[in-house]
Amino acid sequence: MALPPGTTDEAFLREVDEEYRRDQAMHIFRRYGRWIIGAIVVALIALAGWLYWQHHSQAEAGKQGEEYDAAMRLVEQGQVDKAVPALDKIATSGGEGYAAMARIAQGNLLLQKNDAKGAAAKFAEVANNAGLEQPYRDLALVRQTVAEYDSLKPQVVIDRLKGLTNPNSPWLGTAGELVAAAYLKAGNRAEAGRLYGQIAQGGEKVPESIRQRAVQLAGVLGVDAIDQSKETKAK
C-alpha cells in the first residue's frame, strides 16, 4: 500500500495504531456502553445522596440544638409545663446527643419535684444505653446515683462510681464526693480521707466549692490535704 505523500513509516504506523484503538473503544462502548453509563449514573446518585445526607444531618442537628436551647430557656424562666413536651419531643425524635441531654433534663425536672424514682429511671435510660457516647452515660450515671443515693447501700455507690474517681477523671469532684461519703457510711474512714485528699488536690478540674469541702473533710479525717490550685495562684 502506498503511503500518502510526506508520511513516514513511523507516522503511518502511529495513525494505524490510533485508528485501531478508536475502533476498539467504539466496539467496547457499543457492547458495554449502557453498563458504563449506568455505573456512572449510580455513582453520581450515590454522591448526591451522601451530600444531601450530610447537609440534612447538619441542618437537623442545628434545628435540634435550637429546640433544646429553647426548651432549656423555658425551664430557666419557670415555664416547666411548656418545657416538658418540648423535651419529650427531643428525647424521642432527636439525634443521640440531644436525645440524651433531653432525658437528663427530664430527670433533673423530676428531681426538682422530689420524684427521685422517676428521675432515676430517666437517668438510667441514658446511663445504660451502650449506643451513646461515654460522657453522656457518665453524666447520667452520676445523676442516677444522686437520685438513688439514700436508698443505695454504700458498696453499691462505691462499685458504681469508683471508676470515675481517678485523678484524671472530669468527674473526680462530683463522683468523688459521693464515693467518699459512701466510704464514711461504710465506716471506712481511711479510704474516705484518702479520697477527700485526692479531690482537694484535683486542681481546676474540680469546682472550687467541692475542693474547699474536701480540704475540710480530709482534715477532720486526719489527712493533710492542700488545695494546690490556690497555692499555684498565690505564687
Sequence and secondary structure as in RCSB ss.txt:
>XXXX:A:sequence
MALPPGTTDEAFLREVDEEYRRDQAMHIFRRYGRWIIGAIVVALIALAGWLYWQHHSQAEAGKQGEEYDAAMRLV
EQGQVDKAVPALDKIATSGGEGYAAMARIAQGNLLLQKNDAKGAAAKFAEVANNAGLEQPYRDLALVRQTVAEYD
SLKPQVVIDRLKGLTNPNSPWLGTAGELVAAAYLKAGNRAEAGRLYGQIAQGGEKVPESIRQRAVQLAGVLGVDA
IDQSKETKAK
>XXXX:A:secstr
    TT  HHHHHHHHHHHHHHHHHHHHHHHHHHHHHHHHHHHHHHHHHHHHHHHHHHHHHHHHHHHHHHHHHHH
HTT HHHHHHHHHHHHHHS HHHHHHHHHHHHHHHHHTT HHHHHHHHHHHHT TTS HHHHHHHHHHHHHHHGG
GS HHHHHHHHGGG STT TTHHHHHHHHHHHHHHTT HHHHHHHHHHHHT GGGS HHHHHHHHHHHHHTT   
  HHHHHHH 
